[in-house]
Amino acid sequence: MQTINLERAFDEVTEHWSPKVVGRVNDQYVKVAKVKGELTWHKHDDEDELFQVVRGRLVIQFEGGRDVVLNPGEFCVVPKGVMHNPVAEEECWIVLIETVTTKHTGDVVMEKTRSIEEQLG
């Protein structure tokens, strides 16, 4: 058992959209990431995904034109199978909780996509 200091965990994140695994609860990874700009439209067919904002502001765009705005201390669960695109105009720090099988950008592979091995490193 160990404690995780989120401030120090975020210090280890040097690239935007490059989540780092900082813990595991059963079959869920707890990840931290710094984000800025736009990721990509994608979905996770079999897994829900939790986004919690620690610092900054995150907009999660959903298919159909609905946006969810998250400020520090707020979180949103994206249900499995739902197309979404996270966007941050300025740098935003987030905590993600995802099943260990969750692919970073779903079935979309792009320059920003990170493998689980990269996220664990």
N, C-alpha and C positions, 0 to 999 in steps of 0.2 A: 504494500500500500504506500502511496506517495501523494503529496499534494502537488497541484499544478497551479502555477502563478500565471494567469492569463496575460498580464502585461509582458512578462518575460517570454511567454510563448509567442506573442505577436512580434517581439523583437527578433525572433528567428525567421520570420517571414520576410523575404526580401523581394519577391516578385508578386505583382498583382495576379489574381486568378490562379494562384498556386497553393491550394490548401495543404495544410500539414496536420497529420494525425497527432493529437496530444493525449488521447485516452480511448478506452474501449469499455463499453457497458454491454455485457452479453454479446449480441451480434450487431451492435451499433458502434460506429466510430464517432468520436467527438473530434472535430477538426476546427482549426482556426485559419482564417484567410484574410488578406487585405485585397480589396477589389477597387477598381476604378475603370470607368468606361462601361462597355457592354460585353457580356460573355457571348452567348449565342442562344437561339431558340432551340430547345431540346426538351426531352421528357425522359422519365424513368418508368419503364413499363411495369415493374414489379415492386418498386420501393417508394414510400413517402420520403420527404426530405424536409428537415427543419432548418430555417434560416433565422438567426438571432443577431440583431445589430448591437454591437458594443460601443462603437464610435462612428459617427457620420450618419449618412442617410442612404437607404437602399430602396430602389423601386423594383418590384417584381412584376413584370408585364406578363399577362396571361392571354391566351388565345381568346378572341372575341372582343378585345379592346379593353378589358378590365385591368387596372393596375392596383397593386397594393403597395403603400408607402410605409416603410419601417424606419423608425427613429430609435435612438439608443434605448435599450431596455425592452424593446418590442420584438416579438418573433411571429413567424408565419410558417405553417406547415403546408407544403405543396403536396397534394395527393398524387399517388402513383398514376401514371398515364396522362397527366395534365401537361400540355405544352406551356413552357414558361421561359422567360429571359430576364436574368437579373441585370440591373443597370445601376451604376453609381456615378453621378456627375463629378463628385470629389471623392478622394480616398475614403473608404469605409472599411471598418473592421467588423468581421462577422464570425460567429460560431455556427458551425454546421453539425447537425446530427443526422447521420446517414447509415443505413444498413451496410455491412461490410461488402456486400455484393454490388453496391451502387457505383456505376461508372460515372466519372466526373461530368461528362457532357452527354450522357446517354449513348445513343448510337451515332451521334455526330462526332466525327474525328476532325480536329482542327489544330492549328498552331498552339492554342491555349490549353488543349486537352492534356491532363496529367494522369498518368497511370497510378494505380494504388501503390506501386512500388516507389514512385516518386513522392507520393504523399506521405508514405511511411518513413522516407529518408530524411 
